[in-house]
Amino acid sequence: MPQGELEPGPAAVAAQLRARFERVYFGFDRADINADSRALLTENAAILARYPNVRVEVEGHADHFGTTEYNLALGERRANAVAKLLANLGVGPAQLKVISFGEERATVNASDRAATARDRRVEFRVFAGTEVAESSYDDGSDPAG
């Protein structure tokens, strides 16, 4: 940052990230992140890592194929895959909240898998400060040491 330029606060950074975070889409019954999404998440993680007061809610979704329970678990696997990547890229676990909506917020009501592809996604909600509830992402590390 050039000398004399003010560092943006968490609210400004959150607004910037809201505009940058795009949905991450997944294949049918998959939770792996493609190269294009990985590249964008890498850029966003670099910004998030510099601003620990900015929080991200990582929301997993699924299409309507499968049971409600299965789709909730699949949405959670997708959200956790994204949160794990962000954490591996330097985002603090306390900045991440993982939630799954399964098929609850489906955007398409169709019978073929190609038409429901946009329901197989992770979406983001970005907040400044403490607007988000406590973190729910467990990075697997032992907090006691």
N, C-alpha and C positions, 0 to 999 in steps of 0.2 A: 504494500500500500504506500502511495507517495507520502512523503513527509508533509505534515500539516493537514492531511485528509482525515476526517473523523471515521472511526470504526463504526459500522452500522450496528444498531442494537438488535436484540433478539427479535423484536416485532418486525423490523425491516428485513432481517434475514429470513424469518418465517414466511413473509409475503413473497420474497424472491423464490424460496423453495417451493411454495405452493404453485407458482407458475411453472417451475421446472420439473417437478415430479410428474411423471406420466404413468399410466397404468402399465403393469407388467402382465403380459398374457402368457398362458400356458397351454400345452397340448392336452388332449383328452386324457383324463386320469393321470396327469403328470404334475410334478412340482419342481421341475428343473428350470433354471433361468437361462434364457437364450443370450447370445453374445451381444445383441443390440441393447437389450435391457440391462445387461451387466455393465456395459460401457456407461450408460446414463446413470445407473446407480453408483458407479465408481466416482463420477463427477460430483454427484449430490452428497455422497459420503464425505468427500474432502471438505465440502462446505460445512456439513453438520459437525464434523469432528472439531472444527474451529469454534463452534458455538454450542457449548454444552447446555445452555438454557433453552435451546430449541428442541422440541419433542416431536416425534413422528408416531402417529398411530398407523400401523401396518394392517390393513384389512383384507383378509382372504375371502375369496368367493368361489363358487362352483356353479356349473349348470345344473339342470334339474334331473339329469340321469343319475340313478342310484338312490339310496335311502337318505332321509334327512340326516341321520346320524353319520353316515359315510361322508356325505357332502360337507358337513361341519368339520369332520376330521381332515378331509382333503383341503378345505379352505385354510385350516390351521397349518397344515404342512406347507402350503404355498406361502402363507404369511411368515412362517418360521424360516423358510428358505431365504426369503428376502431379508428378514431381520438378521439372520446369521451372516449373510454376505455383508450387510451394512456394518455389523459389529466387527467382522474380520477386517474391514477396511478402515477401522478406527473410530466408529461411532460408539459412544458409551452405551452399555446396556440400559442404563437409567433413562436414556433418551428415547427408547423404543417401547411401544406398547403393541402387542400382537392381539388381534381379535379375528374371529372367524364368523362370517355370516352364512357360510354354506350356500345354499340355494335361496335363502330368504330374500335377497335383493337382486334376483335375476332380472335382466333387462330384456330378455327374449323369451317368448313362449312358442317354441317351435319343436317339431318332432325329430329333426335331423341334427347330427352333431356339428356339421359345418355351420349351420345357422346360429348355434348357441356358443360358438367360439368366444365371443366377446364377454360371456359370463364367466369364463375360466380365467380369472384375473386377480391381481392384488391392486388395491387402491390405497391412497395415502391421504391422511389428514395431518397437516403440519401446524404446530402451535408454538407460541412464544411463552417462555416462563413456565408457570405451573398450570397452564390451562388444561393439560391432559392429566387424567388420573395416573396413579402410580404405575411405574413400569411393570410389565408382565413378561418381559423377555428374559429368559434364563440362558446365559451364555455358557453354562456348564461349569464355570469356574467356582471354586470354593471361596466364599467371601471371608472365611476365617484365615485364609492363607494358603 
